[in-house]
């Protein structure tokens, strides 16, 4: 990657499906699956993927503090 290349950054944020929790042996965590699809669709694009999935987390209690770690300026 040259210094002129840009990276498309993606945040995969959520609960168990984002974290990768599943009982099926062939299960692929969401972020891994999504990155594969993005690379097929845009092979010349460089992707930076951040995964923040916590099984059992609730939107009403825990999402805002976790999201603020990624985008602290939005929550000040």
ZIVEN-V448019 format. One line per field, one symbol per residue. burial: + if it has 24 or more other ideal C-beta (glycine too) atoms within 12 Angstrom, else -. A space follows every 50 residues. Layout:
# ZIVEN-V448019
burial = ???
This chain:
# ZIVEN-V448019
burial = ---------+-+++--++-+--------+++---+-----------+-+- ++++-----------+----------
